[in-house]
Amino acid sequence: MIEELRIAAAYAQKVRIKLQTGEVVEGKAQLSGNPNRAKVRTDDGPLWISYNEIKIVERLIKLN
């Protein structure tokens, strides 16, 4: 899961993250300096998500 977020951040890919609560967050993954939280830039601004809250990470890639 953490590795998927790092790969998505390295390639400036969008991600869809499903949280333990059932909420879904979608945005562009960014490198995080915090070892306990992921950083995702959503339409509403940056969002920090604790790794403990994340259930599923999906990378959204464009196929040409």
JOCORTA-V316779 format. One record per run of one state. SS is the DSSP state (@ for helix, = for strand, . for the rest). FROM is the first residue (numbers start at 0). LEN is the number of residues. If there is no record, write none. Layout:
SS;FROM;LEN + SS;FROM;LEN
This chain:
.;0;1 + @;1;9 + .;10;3 + =;13;6 + .;19;4 + =;23;7 + .;30;6 + =;36;6 + .;42;2 + =;44;6 + @;50;3 + =;53;7 + .;60;4
